[in-house]
Amino acid sequence: MKLLITLIGLVLVLEGLPYVASPESMQRWLRQILEMPPHHLRRVGLVAMAVGFLLCYLAQKSNFFN
């Protein structure tokens, strides 16, 4: 449970970093996202999830990150 809470905290830190570093750029980027068709957003989300799962798998099941 401690690891899960730590990971959630790290995700929140990484998610918040762009808003602190460059809020104007984030607003511009979010406006562009609103204009994208839903199927493009779905594809981007699917690719991000696949990369995330692959990184988790590699970190847990291989000696690649040792």
N, C-alpha and C positions, 0 to 999 in steps of 0.2 A: 504494500500500500504506500509505503514511503517513496518508492521509486516512481509509482504512478503520479503521486502529487508533485514530485520533483519534475517529472516530464511535462505535466500540465503547466506548471510554473514556467518552465523553459519555453514552451510553445507560446505562452502569453507574452513573455519578454521579447521573443523574436517577432511575434505579430505586431507588437506595439512599437518596435524600433523605427520602422519607416515613418510612422505618424509623428514621432518626436523629431527625427532627423530632418524631414522635409515635408511638412504638412501641405504646402501648396502643390507639390508634385503628386501627393497622394490624392488630393481632391481632383486634380486633372485626370489622374489615372482612373479613379472611381467613376467619373463622368463617362470616360471611354468604355468602361465595363457596362454601364447602364445602356449604352447604345449597341452593344454586341447582341446578336441573336442568341436565344437560349441554348440552341444546339451547340454553338461554339463554346459557351460557358461550360456546358455539360462535358464536352470533350476535354477541355482544359482541366476540369476537376478530375475526370477519369485518369488522365495522364499523371496528374500530381499524386493521386492515390496509388497508382501502380508503381511510380518511382518510390514513394514512401514505403510501400509494402516490400519492394525489392531491397531497399536499404535496411529495413528491419530484418528481413530474412538473411541478408548477407552478414549483418552484424551478429546475429544469433547463431547461425548454422555454419559459418565458415571461419577460417583463420585469417581471412583477408584483412581484418582491422586489428590484428594482434601485432 
